[in-house]
């Protein structure tokens, strides 16, 4: 009987550990992207929607990228012309540093593109 209780306790502990490591929301340190005027902000939002993101709110925005479980809280500050981005959720393999880099890269593509639509696709996989 004691062995059964020990095994059951170990099983529950292991399940909780796995659930905590893989299933709990993962937040990242907020970051800022500068030199975002109103035109670029609108282009970024349009590109996000066209790329399958779900956006709720109107500055601030709750954005579900529908990519790698990544969800963002984002606010555009008109006076300082920047965007503050907080990653509020992500899959366990989507590392914060990689998410920041990919978002910065996508915004730079939008900033430098002569095309109105630049797909907002993050290059993140379980191997990166």
C-alpha positions in Angstrom: 0.0 0.0 0.0 2.8 2.4 0.9 4.5 1.7 -2.5 1.3 2.5 -4.3 0.9 5.8 -2.5 4.6 6.7 -3.3 4.2 5.8 -7.0 0.9 7.8 -7.2 2.6 10.8 -5.5 5.6 10.6 -7.9 3.3 10.3 -10.9 1.3 13.4 -9.8 4.5 15.4 -9.1 5.9 14.4 -12.5 2.7 15.4 -14.3 2.7 18.8 -12.5 6.3 19.4 -13.4 5.7 18.6 -17.1 2.5 20.7 -17.1 4.4 23.6 -15.5 7.3 23.4 -17.9 5.3 22.9 -21.1 1.8 24.1 -20.6 1.9 27.3 -18.6 1.9 30.7 -20.3 5.4 32.1 -20.9 5.9 35.8 -20.7 8.9 37.8 -22.0 10.5 41.1 -20.9 8.8 44.0 -22.7 10.7 45.7 -25.5 10.4 48.9 -27.6 10.8 49.5 -31.3 11.5 53.2 -32.2 10.8 55.4 -35.2 7.3 54.1 -35.8 5.1 56.8 -37.3 1.4 56.6 -37.7 1.7 55.4 -41.3 4.1 52.6 -40.4 2.0 51.6 -37.4 -1.1 51.3 -39.7 0.9 49.2 -42.2 2.1 46.9 -39.5 -1.4 46.3 -38.2 -2.7 45.7 -41.7 0.1 43.2 -42.4 -0.6 41.4 -39.2 -4.3 41.0 -40.0 -3.5 39.9 -43.6 -1.1 37.3 -42.2 -3.8 35.8 -40.0 -3.3 37.6 -36.7 -6.3 38.4 -34.5 -6.3 41.9 -33.1 -8.5 43.2 -30.4 -8.6 46.7 -29.0 -7.5 50.1 -30.3 -4.2 51.2 -28.9 -3.5 49.3 -26.8 -4.0 46.1 -28.8 -4.1 42.4 -27.8 -2.6 40.5 -30.7 -2.8 36.8 -31.2 -0.3 36.1 -34.0 -1.7 32.6 -34.6 1.9 31.5 -34.8 3.8 29.4 -32.2 1.2 30.4 -29.5 2.6 33.9 -29.5 0.3 36.6 -28.0 1.3 40.2 -27.6 0.1 43.3 -25.7 1.2 46.3 -27.8 0.8 50.0 -27.5 1.9 52.7 -29.9 3.0 56.0 -28.4 2.4 58.9 -30.8 4.6 61.5 -29.0 7.7 59.3 -28.8 6.9 57.5 -32.1 7.6 54.0 -30.7 5.8 50.7 -30.0 6.0 48.9 -26.7 5.6 45.1 -27.1 5.0 42.6 -24.3 4.9 38.9 -25.2 2.2 37.5 -22.9 2.1 33.9 -24.1 4.2 31.6 -26.3 4.9 27.9 -26.9 7.7 26.5 -24.9 10.1 26.3 -27.8 9.6 29.9 -28.9 12.4 31.7 -27.1 12.0 35.4 -26.1 15.2 36.5 -27.8 14.2 34.9 -31.0 10.7 36.3 -30.9 12.1 39.9 -30.3 14.5 39.4 -33.2 11.8 38.1 -35.6 9.4 40.9 -34.7 12.1 43.5 -35.2 13.1 42.0 -38.6 9.4 41.9 -39.8 8.9 45.6 -38.8 12.2 46.5 -40.6 10.9 44.7 -43.7 7.7 46.7 -43.6 9.6 49.9 -43.0 11.9 49.4 -45.9 9.5 47.8 -48.4 8.2 49.5 -51.5 5.3 47.1 -51.4 2.2 47.8 -49.2 1.9 44.3 -48.0 4.7 42.4 -46.3 3.6 39.0 -44.8 4.2 39.0 -41.0 5.5 35.5 -40.6 7.9 34.7 -37.7 10.6 32.2 -38.5 10.5 30.2 -35.3 10.5 26.4 -35.0 11.1 23.8 -32.4 14.7 23.5 -33.7 15.7 27.2 -33.3 
